[in-house]
Amino acid sequence: MNKNIKEIAKMLGFTREVEVMQYCGKKPIYRTAPLCDVIGTHAARRTFVVHALEEGMSPEMVMTFTGHNDYDTMKPYIALTDKTKRSIEQF
């Protein structure tokens, strides 16, 4: 499925460079790549989690939908939403 999503994204011209962060253990590693090369099903999952948290859904409720087993796996999403909220409050 991810291969097909990448092919469709490339056909649609989703080629802008994006910053990608992946964890190696607890250390974040950043790189840039064309969006069509990194888009996949996880993007939809991550988008749901971030938007649900930003709209006020509790992390525990989100975990019931996503299947996360512990709070530590939700920390990167929660940190992202906190960062988004801070940037919005500056305006």
N, CA, C and O atoms as a CHARMM CRD file, in Angstrom:
* protein
*
  364
    1    1 MET  N      0.82800  -1.18400   0.00000 PROA 1      0.00000
    2    1 MET  CA     0.00000   0.00000   0.00000 PROA 1      0.00000
    3    1 MET  C      0.87800   1.25600   0.00000 PROA 1      0.00000
    4    1 MET  O      0.60100   2.20200  -0.73700 PROA 1      0.00000
    5    2 ASN  N      1.93500   1.27100   0.82100 PROA 2      0.00000
    6    2 ASN  CA     2.79500   2.45200   0.86800 PROA 2      0.00000
    7    2 ASN  C      3.46800   2.71100  -0.47600 PROA 2      0.00000
    8    2 ASN  O      3.63800   3.86200  -0.87700 PROA 2      0.00000
    9    3 LYS  N      3.85000   1.64000  -1.17000 PROA 3      0.00000
   10    3 LYS  CA     4.46800   1.81100  -2.48900 PROA 3      0.00000
   11    3 LYS  C      3.50100   2.50500  -3.44100 PROA 3      0.00000
   12    3 LYS  O      3.89300   3.40300  -4.18600 PROA 3      0.00000
   13    4 ASN  N      2.24100   2.08900  -3.41700 PROA 4      0.00000
   14    4 ASN  CA     1.23400   2.71000  -4.28400 PROA 4      0.00000
   15    4 ASN  C      0.98900   4.17000  -3.90800 PROA 4      0.00000
   16    4 ASN  O      0.83800   5.02200  -4.78400 PROA 4      0.00000
   17    5 ILE  N      0.95000   4.45900  -2.60900 PROA 5      0.00000
   18    5 ILE  CA     0.76000   5.84300  -2.15800 PROA 5      0.00000
   19    5 ILE  C      1.90600   6.71400  -2.65800 PROA 5      0.00000
   20    5 ILE  O      1.67400   7.83300  -3.11800 PROA 5      0.00000
   21    6 LYS  N      3.13300   6.22100  -2.57600 PROA 6      0.00000
   22    6 LYS  CA     4.29700   6.97900  -3.04100 PROA 6      0.00000
   23    6 LYS  C      4.22200   7.23800  -4.55300 PROA 6      0.00000
   24    6 LYS  O      4.52100   8.34100  -5.01100 PROA 6      0.00000
   25    7 GLU  N      3.82200   6.22200  -5.32100 PROA 7      0.00000
   26    7 GLU  CA     3.70000   6.38400  -6.77600 PROA 7      0.00000
   27    7 GLU  C      2.63000   7.41300  -7.13200 PROA 7      0.00000
   28    7 GLU  O      2.83800   8.25300  -8.00700 PROA 7      0.00000
   29    8 ILE  N      1.50300   7.34600  -6.46100 PROA 8      0.00000
   30    8 ILE  CA     0.42400   8.31300  -6.70800 PROA 8      0.00000
   31    8 ILE  C      0.87100   9.72000  -6.33700 PROA 8      0.00000
   32    8 ILE  O      0.61600  10.67000  -7.07700 PROA 8      0.00000
   33    9 ALA  N      1.53500   9.85700  -5.19600 PROA 9      0.00000
   34    9 ALA  CA     2.02100  11.17400  -4.76100 PROA 9      0.00000
   35    9 ALA  C      3.00000  11.75300  -5.77900 PROA 9      0.00000
   36    9 ALA  O      2.97500  12.95300  -6.05600 PROA 9      0.00000
   37   10 LYS  N      3.85900  10.90400  -6.33400 PROA 10     0.00000
   38   10 LYS  CA     4.81200  11.38100  -7.33800 PROA 10     0.00000
   39   10 LYS  C      4.08100  11.82600  -8.60300 PROA 10     0.00000
   40   10 LYS  O      4.41900  12.86000  -9.17900 PROA 10     0.00000
   41   11 MET  N      3.07900  11.05200  -9.04200 PROA 11     0.00000
   42   11 MET  CA     2.29400  11.42300 -10.22800 PROA 11     0.00000
   43   11 MET  C      1.56300  12.74300 -10.00600 PROA 11     0.00000
   44   11 MET  O      1.38200  13.51900 -10.94500 PROA 11     0.00000
   45   12 LEU  N      1.14000  13.00100  -8.76300 PROA 12     0.00000
   46   12 LEU  CA     0.42500  14.23700  -8.44500 PROA 12     0.00000
   47   12 LEU  C      1.36000  15.42500  -8.24400 PROA 12     0.00000
   48   12 LEU  O      0.90600  16.55200  -8.04500 PROA 12     0.00000
   49   13 GLY  N      2.66200  15.17000  -8.29700 PROA 13     0.00000
   50   13 GLY  CA     3.63200  16.25800  -8.17000 PROA 13     0.00000
   51   13 GLY  C      3.96000  16.65000  -6.74400 PROA 13     0.00000
   52   13 GLY  O      4.40500  17.77100  -6.50000 PROA 13     0.00000
   53   14 PHE  N      3.74900  15.74900  -5.79900 PROA 14     0.00000
   54   14 PHE  CA     4.07900  16.02600  -4.39700 PROA 14     0.00000
   55   14 PHE  C      5.58300  15.82600  -4.18800 PROA 14     0.00000
   56   14 PHE  O      6.00700  14.88100  -3.52300 PROA 14     0.00000
   57   15 THR  N      6.37400  16.72100  -4.76000 PROA 15     0.00000
   58   15 THR  CA     7.82900  16.54800  -4.75400 PROA 15     0.00000
   59   15 THR  C      8.57500  17.58900  -3.92100 PROA 15     0.00000
   60   15 THR  O      9.80500  17.60500  -3.90800 PROA 15     0.00000
   61   16 ARG  N      7.84000  18.45500  -3.22800 PROA 16     0.00000
   62   16 ARG  CA     8.53500  19.46800  -2.42000 PROA 16     0.00000
   63   16 ARG  C      9.35900  18.78100  -1.33400 PROA 16     0.00000
   64   16 ARG  O      8.99300  17.71600  -0.83500 PROA 16     0.00000
   65   17 GLU  N     10.45400  19.39800  -0.98600 PROA 17     0.00000
   66   17 GLU  CA    11.32700  18.85400   0.05600 PROA 17     0.00000
   67   17 GLU  C     10.67800  19.04500   1.42500 PROA 17     0.00000
   68   17 GLU  O     10.16000  20.11900   1.73000 PROA 17     0.00000
   69   18 VAL  N     10.70900  18.01900   2.23000 PROA 18     0.00000
   70   18 VAL  CA    10.18400  18.07400   3.59200 PROA 18     0.00000
   71   18 VAL  C     11.25500  17.56500   4.54400 PROA 18     0.00000
   72   18 VAL  O     12.11400  16.76600   4.17000 PROA 18     0.00000
   73   19 GLU  N     11.18800  18.04500   5.78500 PROA 19     0.00000
   74   19 GLU  CA    12.09800  17.54800   6.80100 PROA 19     0.00000
   75   19 GLU  C     11.46600  16.33000   7.46200 PROA 19     0.00000
   76   19 GLU  O     10.30500  16.35700   7.87300 PROA 19     0.00000
   77   20 VAL  N     12.24000  15.28100   7.55300 PROA 20     0.00000
   78   20 VAL  CA    11.76900  14.02700   8.12600 PROA 20     0.00000
   79   20 VAL  C     12.56200  13.76000   9.39000 PROA 20     0.00000
   80   20 VAL  O     13.78600  13.89000   9.40800 PROA 20     0.00000
   81   21 MET  N     11.85400  13.38400  10.44900 PROA 21     0.00000
   82   21 MET  CA    12.51400  13.02500  11.69700 PROA 21     0.00000
   83   21 MET  C     12.18700  11.57500  12.01200 PROA 21     0.00000
   84   21 MET  O     11.02600  11.16400  11.98600 PROA 21     0.00000
   85   22 GLN  N     13.21500  10.81500  12.30800 PROA 22     0.00000
   86   22 GLN  CA    13.04500   9.44500  12.75200 PROA 22     0.00000
   87   22 GLN  C     13.87100   9.27000  14.01200 PROA 22     0.00000
   88   22 GLN  O     14.87700   9.95200  14.20700 PROA 22     0.00000
   89   23 TYR  N     13.44700   8.36400  14.85400 PROA 23     0.00000
   90   23 TYR  CA    14.18300   8.09700  16.07800 PROA 23     0.00000
   91   23 TYR  C     15.10900   6.90500  15.89500 PROA 23     0.00000
   92   23 TYR  O     14.74200   5.89100  15.30100 PROA 23     0.00000
   93   24 CYS  N     16.30700   7.05300  16.41700 PROA 24     0.00000
   94   24 CYS  CA    17.24800   5.94900  16.55200 PROA 24     0.00000
   95   24 CYS  C     17.39200   5.77200  18.05700 PROA 24     0.00000
   96   24 CYS  O     18.18400   6.46700  18.69400 PROA 24     0.00000
   97   25 GLY  N     16.62900   4.84500  18.62500 PROA 25     0.00000
   98   25 GLY  CA    16.51800   4.77200  20.07700 PROA 25     0.00000
   99   25 GLY  C     15.71200   5.96900  20.53400 PROA 25     0.00000
  100   25 GLY  O     14.56400   6.14600  20.12500 PROA 25     0.00000
  101   26 LYS  N     16.31200   6.79300  21.38300 PROA 26     0.00000
  102   26 LYS  CA    15.63900   8.02100  21.83000 PROA 26     0.00000
  103   26 LYS  C     16.18400   9.26300  21.13800 PROA 26     0.00000
  104   26 LYS  O     15.73900  10.37800  21.40800 PROA 26     0.00000
  105   27 LYS  N     17.15900   9.06300  20.23600 PROA 27     0.00000
  106   27 LYS  CA    17.80100  10.19300  19.55900 PROA 27     0.00000
  107   27 LYS  C     17.09200  10.48900  18.23000 PROA 27     0.00000
  108   27 LYS  O     16.99300   9.60800  17.37600 PROA 27     0.00000
  109   28 PRO  N     16.59400  11.72800  18.04900 PROA 28     0.00000
  110   28 PRO  CA    15.96200  12.07500  16.77600 PROA 28     0.00000
  111   28 PRO  C     17.01500  12.31700  15.69200 PROA 28     0.00000
  112   28 PRO  O     18.05200  12.93100  15.94200 PROA 28     0.00000
  113   29 ILE  N     16.73300  11.83100  14.50400 PROA 29     0.00000
  114   29 ILE  CA    17.61200  12.03100  13.36000 PROA 29     0.00000
  115   29 ILE  C     16.79400  12.74400  12.29200 PROA 29     0.00000
  116   29 ILE  O     15.70100  12.30000  11.94000 PROA 29     0.00000
  117   30 TYR  N     17.32800  13.85400  11.77600 PROA 30     0.00000
  118   30 TYR  CA    16.62100  14.67300  10.80200 PROA 30     0.00000
  119   30 TYR  C     17.27700  14.53600   9.42800 PROA 30     0.00000
  120   30 TYR  O     18.49700  14.41700   9.31300 PROA 30     0.00000
  121   31 ARG  N     16.43500  14.55700   8.38600 PROA 31     0.00000
  122   31 ARG  CA    16.91900  14.57200   7.00800 PROA 31     0.00000
  123   31 ARG  C     15.84000  15.21400   6.14700 PROA 31     0.00000
  124   31 ARG  O     14.70000  15.36100   6.58700 PROA 31     0.00000
  125   32 THR  N     16.19100  15.59400   4.93000 PROA 32     0.00000
  126   32 THR  CA    15.19600  16.12000   4.00200 PROA 32     0.00000
  127   32 THR  C     15.03700  15.14100   2.84800 PROA 32     0.00000
  128   32 THR  O     15.97800  14.43800   2.47800 PROA 32     0.00000
  129   33 ALA  N     13.84100  15.10600   2.28900 PROA 33     0.00000
  130   33 ALA  CA    13.52900  14.21400   1.18000 PROA 33     0.00000
  131   33 ALA  C     12.28800  14.74100   0.47600 PROA 33     0.00000
  132   33 ALA  O     11.51600  15.49600   1.06700 PROA 33     0.00000
  133   34 PRO  N     12.08700  14.35100  -0.78500 PROA 34     0.00000
  134   34 PRO  CA    10.84600  14.72600  -1.46100 PROA 34     0.00000
  135   34 PRO  C      9.64800  14.08300  -0.75300 PROA 34     0.00000
  136   34 PRO  O      9.72000  12.92900  -0.33000 PROA 34     0.00000
  137   35 LEU  N      8.56300  14.82300  -0.63000 PROA 35     0.00000
  138   35 LEU  CA     7.37100  14.32700   0.05200 PROA 35     0.00000
  139   35 LEU  C      6.90800  12.99300  -0.52500 PROA 35     0.00000
  140   35 LEU  O      6.51100  12.09800   0.22100 PROA 35     0.00000
  141   36 CYS  N      6.95600  12.85600  -1.84500 PROA 36     0.00000
  142   36 CYS  CA     6.48300  11.61900  -2.47300 PROA 36     0.00000
  143   36 CYS  C      7.31300  10.40400  -2.06900 PROA 36     0.00000
  144   36 CYS  O      6.83500   9.27400  -2.18000 PROA 36     0.00000
  145   37 ASP  N      8.53100  10.60700  -1.60600 PROA 37     0.00000
  146   37 ASP  CA     9.37800   9.49200  -1.18000 PROA 37     0.00000
  147   37 ASP  C      9.11600   9.06200   0.26200 PROA 37     0.00000
  148   37 ASP  O      9.47500   7.95100   0.65100 PROA 37     0.00000
  149   38 VAL  N      8.49800   9.92400   1.04800 PROA 38     0.00000
  150   38 VAL  CA     8.34000   9.60300   2.47300 PROA 38     0.00000
  151   38 VAL  C      6.88900   9.45700   2.92000 PROA 38     0.00000
  152   38 VAL  O      6.62600   9.00700   4.03500 PROA 38     0.00000
  153   39 ILE  N      5.94600   9.83500   2.05800 PROA 39     0.00000
  154   39 ILE  CA     4.53900   9.73600   2.43400 PROA 39     0.00000
  155   39 ILE  C      4.12500   8.26500   2.51800 PROA 39     0.00000
  156   39 ILE  O      4.62500   7.42500   1.77100 PROA 39     0.00000
  157   40 GLY  N      3.21500   7.97200   3.43000 PROA 40     0.00000
  158   40 GLY  CA     2.73300   6.60200   3.56300 PROA 40     0.00000
  159   40 GLY  C      1.54700   6.54300   4.51000 PROA 40     0.00000
  160   40 GLY  O      1.00900   7.57500   4.91300 PROA 40     0.00000
  161   41 THR  N      1.14600   5.33800   4.85800 PROA 41     0.00000
  162   41 THR  CA    -0.01000   5.17500   5.72400 PROA 41     0.00000
  163   41 THR  C      0.22700   5.75500   7.11100 PROA 41     0.00000
  164   41 THR  O     -0.72500   6.16900   7.77300 PROA 41     0.00000
  165   42 HSD  N      1.47200   5.79300   7.56100 PROA 42     0.00000
  166   42 HSD  CA     1.74400   6.34300   8.87900 PROA 42     0.00000
  167   42 HSD  C      1.42700   7.83400   8.93100 PROA 42     0.00000
  168   42 HSD  O      1.09800   8.35900   9.99500 PROA 42     0.00000
  169   43 ALA  N      1.52100   8.51800   7.79800 PROA 43     0.00000
  170   43 ALA  CA     1.18300   9.94800   7.75800 PROA 43     0.00000
  171   43 ALA  C     -0.26700  10.17500   8.17300 PROA 43     0.00000
  172   43 ALA  O     -0.56300  11.13300   8.88700 PROA 43     0.00000
  173   44 ALA  N     -1.16600   9.30800   7.73700 PROA 44     0.00000
  174   44 ALA  CA    -2.57400   9.44000   8.12200 PROA 44     0.00000
  175   44 ALA  C     -2.74600   9.17200   9.61400 PROA 44     0.00000
  176   44 ALA  O     -3.48800   9.88100  10.29200 PROA 44     0.00000
  177   45 ARG  N     -2.06800   8.16300  10.11700 PROA 45     0.00000
  178   45 ARG  CA    -2.14700   7.83000  11.54300 PROA 45     0.00000
  179   45 ARG  C     -1.63500   8.99200  12.38000 PROA 45     0.00000
  180   45 ARG  O     -2.27900   9.40800  13.34200 PROA 45     0.00000
  181   46 ARG  N     -0.46800   9.51300  12.00600 PROA 46     0.00000
  182   46 ARG  CA     0.13700  10.62100  12.75500 PROA 46     0.00000
  183   46 ARG  C     -0.75500  11.86000  12.69200 PROA 46     0.00000
  184   46 ARG  O     -0.92800  12.55500  13.69300 PROA 46     0.00000
  185   47 THR  N     -1.31500  12.13400  11.52300 PROA 47     0.00000
  186   47 THR  CA    -2.19500  13.28800  11.36600 PROA 47     0.00000
  187   47 THR  C     -3.40400  13.16500  12.28300 PROA 47     0.00000
  188   47 THR  O     -3.79300  14.13100  12.93900 PROA 47     0.00000
  189   48 PHE  N     -4.00100  11.96400  12.32700 PROA 48     0.00000
  190   48 PHE  CA    -5.13800  11.75900  13.22500 PROA 48     0.00000
  191   48 PHE  C     -4.75500  12.01600  14.67000 PROA 48     0.00000
  192   48 PHE  O     -5.46200  12.73200  15.37800 PROA 48     0.00000
  193   49 VAL  N     -3.64700  11.44200  15.11800 PROA 49     0.00000
  194   49 VAL  CA    -3.23200  11.57400  16.51300 PROA 49     0.00000
  195   49 VAL  C     -2.99700  13.04000  16.86900 PROA 49     0.00000
  196   49 VAL  O     -3.49900  13.52300  17.88400 PROA 49     0.00000
  197   50 VAL  N     -2.24100  13.74200  16.04000 PROA 50     0.00000
  198   50 VAL  CA    -1.91700  15.14600  16.33400 PROA 50     0.00000
  199   50 VAL  C     -3.17600  16.00300  16.36100 PROA 50     0.00000
  200   50 VAL  O     -3.36400  16.80200  17.27900 PROA 50     0.00000
  201   51 HSD  N     -4.04100  15.84300  15.35900 PROA 51     0.00000
  202   51 HSD  CA    -5.25400  16.66100  15.33000 PROA 51     0.00000
  203   51 HSD  C     -6.20000  16.31900  16.48100 PROA 51     0.00000
  204   51 HSD  O     -6.82200  17.21100  17.05900 PROA 51     0.00000
  205   52 ALA  N     -6.31000  15.04400  16.81300 PROA 52     0.00000
  206   52 ALA  CA    -7.17500  14.65700  17.93400 PROA 52     0.00000
  207   52 ALA  C     -6.67500  15.28100  19.23400 PROA 52     0.00000
  208   52 ALA  O     -7.46700  15.79000  20.02700 PROA 52     0.00000
  209   53 LEU  N     -5.36700  15.24200  19.45000 PROA 53     0.00000
  210   53 LEU  CA    -4.81100  15.84200  20.67000 PROA 53     0.00000
  211   53 LEU  C     -4.98600  17.36300  20.67100 PROA 53     0.00000
  212   53 LEU  O     -5.32100  17.95400  21.69800 PROA 53     0.00000
  213   54 GLU  N     -4.75700  17.98900  19.51200 PROA 54     0.00000
  214   54 GLU  CA    -4.91200  19.44300  19.43100 PROA 54     0.00000
  215   54 GLU  C     -6.35300  19.87900  19.63600 PROA 54     0.00000
  216   54 GLU  O     -6.60100  20.99200  20.10100 PROA 54     0.00000
  217   55 GLU  N     -7.30100  19.02700  19.29700 PROA 55     0.00000
  218   55 GLU  CA    -8.72000  19.35100  19.49200 PROA 55     0.00000
  219   55 GLU  C     -9.19700  19.03500  20.90500 PROA 55     0.00000
  220   55 GLU  O    -10.36700  19.24100  21.22800 PROA 55     0.00000
  221   56 GLY  N     -8.29500  18.53700  21.74600 PROA 56     0.00000
  222   56 GLY  CA    -8.64100  18.33500  23.14100 PROA 56     0.00000
  223   56 GLY  C     -8.96500  16.91100  23.55100 PROA 56     0.00000
  224   56 GLY  O     -9.32900  16.67100  24.70200 PROA 56     0.00000
  225   57 MET  N     -8.84200  15.96300  22.63400 PROA 57     0.00000
  226   57 MET  CA    -9.09200  14.57400  23.01600 PROA 57     0.00000
  227   57 MET  C     -7.96600  14.12600  23.95100 PROA 57     0.00000
  228   57 MET  O     -6.79900  14.44100  23.71800 PROA 57     0.00000
  229   58 SER  N     -8.31100  13.41100  24.98300 PROA 58     0.00000
  230   58 SER  CA    -7.29700  12.98300  25.94400 PROA 58     0.00000
  231   58 SER  C     -6.36600  11.95300  25.30700 PROA 58     0.00000
  232   58 SER  O     -6.78900  11.17000  24.45600 PROA 58     0.00000
  233   59 PRO  N     -5.09300  11.95700  25.72200 PROA 59     0.00000
  234   59 PRO  CA    -4.16100  10.94300  25.20200 PROA 59     0.00000
  235   59 PRO  C     -4.67000   9.51600  25.42500 PROA 59     0.00000
  236   59 PRO  O     -4.46200   8.64300  24.58300 PROA 59     0.00000
  237   60 GLU  N     -5.33000   9.28500  26.55100 PROA 60     0.00000
  238   60 GLU  CA    -5.86100   7.94600  26.82600 PROA 60     0.00000
  239   60 GLU  C     -6.90900   7.53300  25.79200 PROA 60     0.00000
  240   60 GLU  O     -6.93100   6.38500  25.34900 PROA 60     0.00000
  241   61 MET  N     -7.77000   8.46700  25.41300 PROA 61     0.00000
  242   61 MET  CA    -8.79800   8.16900  24.40800 PROA 61     0.00000
  243   61 MET  C     -8.14400   7.91300  23.04900 PROA 61     0.00000
  244   61 MET  O     -8.51500   6.97100  22.34800 PROA 61     0.00000
  245   62 VAL  N     -7.17800   8.74500  22.68000 PROA 62     0.00000
  246   62 VAL  CA    -6.47100   8.54400  21.40500 PROA 62     0.00000
  247   62 VAL  C     -5.81200   7.16000  21.38900 PROA 62     0.00000
  248   62 VAL  O     -5.82900   6.46600  20.37300 PROA 62     0.00000
  249   63 MET  N     -5.23800   6.77500  22.51400 PROA 63     0.00000
  250   63 MET  CA    -4.57100   5.48000  22.60800 PROA 63     0.00000
  251   63 MET  C     -5.54200   4.32500  22.36300 PROA 63     0.00000
  252   63 MET  O     -5.14600   3.28900  21.82900 PROA 63     0.00000
  253   64 THR  N     -6.80900   4.49400  22.74800 PROA 64     0.00000
  254   64 THR  CA    -7.77300   3.42800  22.49700 PROA 64     0.00000
  255   64 THR  C     -8.04900   3.26300  21.00700 PROA 64     0.00000
  256   64 THR  O     -8.33300   2.15500  20.55100 PROA 64     0.00000
  257   65 PHE  N     -7.97100   4.34500  20.24800 PROA 65     0.00000
  258   65 PHE  CA    -8.18200   4.27700  18.80200 PROA 65     0.00000
  259   65 PHE  C     -6.95500   3.75500  18.05700 PROA 65     0.00000
  260   65 PHE  O     -7.07500   3.00500  17.08800 PROA 65     0.00000
  261   66 THR  N     -5.77600   4.16300  18.52400 PROA 66     0.00000
  262   66 THR  CA    -4.55600   3.85800  17.77500 PROA 66     0.00000
  263   66 THR  C     -3.87100   2.57000  18.19600 PROA 66     0.00000
  264   66 THR  O     -3.03300   2.04200  17.46600 PROA 66     0.00000
  265   67 GLY  N     -4.22500   2.06500  19.36800 PROA 67     0.00000
  266   67 GLY  CA    -3.59200   0.84200  19.83800 PROA 67     0.00000
  267   67 GLY  C     -2.27000   1.05900  20.54700 PROA 67     0.00000
  268   67 GLY  O     -1.55200   0.09800  20.82500 PROA 67     0.00000
  269   68 HSD  N     -1.93500   2.31600  20.84500 PROA 68     0.00000
  270   68 HSD  CA    -0.71600   2.55500  21.63300 PROA 68     0.00000
  271   68 HSD  C     -0.89700   1.89200  22.99700 PROA 68     0.00000
  272   68 HSD  O     -1.97200   1.96000  23.59400 PROA 68     0.00000
  273   69 ASN  N      0.15400   1.25900  23.47400 PROA 69     0.00000
  274   69 ASN  CA     0.04900   0.52100  24.73800 PROA 69     0.00000
  275   69 ASN  C      0.49000   1.29600  25.96000 PROA 69     0.00000
  276   69 ASN  O      0.07400   0.98400  27.07600 PROA 69     0.00000
  277   70 ASP  N      1.32400   2.29900  25.76700 PROA 70     0.00000
  278   70 ASP  CA     1.76300   3.06000  26.93100 PROA 70     0.00000
  279   70 ASP  C      1.93000   4.53200  26.57900 PROA 70     0.00000
  280   70 ASP  O      2.01600   4.92500  25.41500 PROA 70     0.00000
  281   71 TYR  N      1.96900   5.31000  27.62600 PROA 71     0.00000
  282   71 TYR  CA     2.02000   6.76100  27.48900 PROA 71     0.00000
  283   71 TYR  C      3.32200   7.22300  26.82400 PROA 71     0.00000
  284   71 TYR  O      3.33000   8.23200  26.11900 PROA 71     0.00000
  285   72 ASP  N      4.42100   6.49100  27.04300 PROA 72     0.00000
  286   72 ASP  CA     5.70700   6.89900  26.47100 PROA 72     0.00000
  287   72 ASP  C      5.68000   6.93500  24.94700 PROA 72     0.00000
  288   72 ASP  O      6.34800   7.76900  24.33500 PROA 72     0.00000
  289   73 THR  N      4.91400   6.03900  24.33200 PROA 73     0.00000
  290   73 THR  CA     4.84800   6.04900  22.86900 PROA 73     0.00000
  291   73 THR  C      4.05700   7.23400  22.34100 PROA 73     0.00000
  292   73 THR  O      4.15700   7.57700  21.16300 PROA 73     0.00000
  293   74 MET  N      3.26900   7.86200  23.21200 PROA 74     0.00000
  294   74 MET  CA     2.49500   9.04400  22.81400 PROA 74     0.00000
  295   74 MET  C      3.28100  10.33900  23.00000 PROA 74     0.00000
  296   74 MET  O      2.89700  11.37700  22.46000 PROA 74     0.00000
  297   75 LYS  N      4.37300  10.28800  23.75600 PROA 75     0.00000
  298   75 LYS  CA     5.12300  11.51800  24.06000 PROA 75     0.00000
  299   75 LYS  C      5.54400  12.31700  22.82700 PROA 75     0.00000
  300   75 LYS  O      5.40500  13.54000  22.84000 PROA 75     0.00000
  301   76 PRO  N      6.05600  11.68600  21.75500 PROA 76     0.00000
  302   76 PRO  CA     6.43600  12.50200  20.59300 PROA 76     0.00000
  303   76 PRO  C      5.25600  13.26800  19.99400 PROA 76     0.00000
  304   76 PRO  O      5.42300  14.40100  19.54300 PROA 76     0.00000
  305   77 TYR  N      4.07600  12.66700  19.98400 PROA 77     0.00000
  306   77 TYR  CA     2.89000  13.34500  19.46200 PROA 77     0.00000
  307   77 TYR  C      2.46800  14.49200  20.37300 PROA 77     0.00000
  308   77 TYR  O      2.10900  15.56900  19.89700 PROA 77     0.00000
  309   78 ILE  N      2.51200  14.26000  21.66900 PROA 78     0.00000
  310   78 ILE  CA     2.12300  15.28400  22.62700 PROA 78     0.00000
  311   78 ILE  C      3.08900  16.45800  22.55800 PROA 78     0.00000
  312   78 ILE  O      2.67200  17.61500  22.61000 PROA 78     0.00000
  313   79 ALA  N      4.38000  16.16000  22.43900 PROA 79     0.00000
  314   79 ALA  CA     5.38100  17.22800  22.31400 PROA 79     0.00000
  315   79 ALA  C      5.13300  18.04300  21.05800 PROA 79     0.00000
  316   79 ALA  O      5.27400  19.26600  21.07300 PROA 79     0.00000
  317   80 LEU  N      4.76700  17.38300  19.97800 PROA 80     0.00000
  318   80 LEU  CA     4.48700  18.09000  18.73000 PROA 80     0.00000
  319   80 LEU  C      3.29200  19.01500  18.88500 PROA 80     0.00000
  320   80 LEU  O      3.32600  20.15000  18.40900 PROA 80     0.00000
  321   81 THR  N      2.24400  18.55400  19.53700 PROA 81     0.00000
  322   81 THR  CA     1.06900  19.41100  19.70000 PROA 81     0.00000
  323   81 THR  C      1.37000  20.57400  20.63500 PROA 81     0.00000
  324   81 THR  O      0.86500  21.67500  20.42000 PROA 81     0.00000
  325   82 ASP  N      2.17900  20.35600  21.66400 PROA 82     0.00000
  326   82 ASP  CA     2.58000  21.45800  22.54100 PROA 82     0.00000
  327   82 ASP  C      3.35600  22.50700  21.76300 PROA 82     0.00000
  328   82 ASP  O      3.15400  23.70400  21.96200 PROA 82     0.00000
  329   83 LYS  N      4.24300  22.06600  20.87600 PROA 83     0.00000
  330   83 LYS  CA     5.02000  22.98700  20.04700 PROA 83     0.00000
  331   83 LYS  C      4.09100  23.77300  19.12200 PROA 83     0.00000
  332   83 LYS  O      4.27500  24.97700  18.94500 PROA 83     0.00000
  333   84 THR  N      3.11000  23.11600  18.53900 PROA 84     0.00000
  334   84 THR  CA     2.15000  23.78100  17.65800 PROA 84     0.00000
  335   84 THR  C      1.35800  24.82200  18.42200 PROA 84     0.00000
  336   84 THR  O      1.17000  25.93900  17.93900 PROA 84     0.00000
  337   85 LYS  N      0.89000  24.46800  19.61200 PROA 85     0.00000
  338   85 LYS  CA     0.11500  25.41200  20.42600 PROA 85     0.00000
  339   85 LYS  C      0.94600  26.64600  20.77000 PROA 85     0.00000
  340   85 LYS  O      0.44100  27.76700  20.72200 PROA 85     0.00000
  341   86 ARG  N      2.21500  26.44400  21.11500 PROA 86     0.00000
  342   86 ARG  CA     3.07800  27.58400  21.45400 PROA 86     0.00000
  343   86 ARG  C      3.27000  28.49400  20.24200 PROA 86     0.00000
  344   86 ARG  O      3.25700  29.71700  20.38200 PROA 86     0.00000
  345   87 SER  N      3.44700  27.91300  19.05400 PROA 87     0.00000
  346   87 SER  CA     3.66000  28.74000  17.87700 PROA 87     0.00000
  347   87 SER  C      2.39300  29.51600  17.50900 PROA 87     0.00000
  348   87 SER  O      2.48200  30.64100  17.01800 PROA 87     0.00000
  349   88 ILE  N      1.22300  28.93200  17.73900 PROA 88     0.00000
  350   88 ILE  CA    -0.03800  29.62100  17.45600 PROA 88     0.00000
  351   88 ILE  C     -0.25400  30.76300  18.45100 PROA 88     0.00000
  352   88 ILE  O     -0.74600  31.82800  18.07600 PROA 88     0.00000
  353   89 GLU  N      0.10900  30.54700  19.70500 PROA 89     0.00000
  354   89 GLU  CA    -0.07900  31.56900  20.73300 PROA 89     0.00000
  355   89 GLU  C      0.78100  32.79100  20.48100 PROA 89     0.00000
  356   89 GLU  O      0.46000  33.86800  20.98200 PROA 89     0.00000
  357   90 GLN  N      1.86600  32.66700  19.72200 PROA 90     0.00000
  358   90 GLN  CA     2.74700  33.81000  19.42600 PROA 90     0.00000
  359   90 GLN  C      2.07500  34.80700  18.48600 PROA 90     0.00000
  360   90 GLN  O      2.46800  35.97300  18.44100 PROA 90     0.00000
  361   91 PHE  N      1.06600  34.36500  17.73400 PROA 91     0.00000
  362   91 PHE  CA     0.41500  35.26000  16.76700 PROA 91     0.00000
  363   91 PHE  C     -0.71400  35.95100  17.37300 PROA 91     0.00000
  364   91 PHE  O     -1.38100  36.74500  16.70900 PROA 91     0.00000
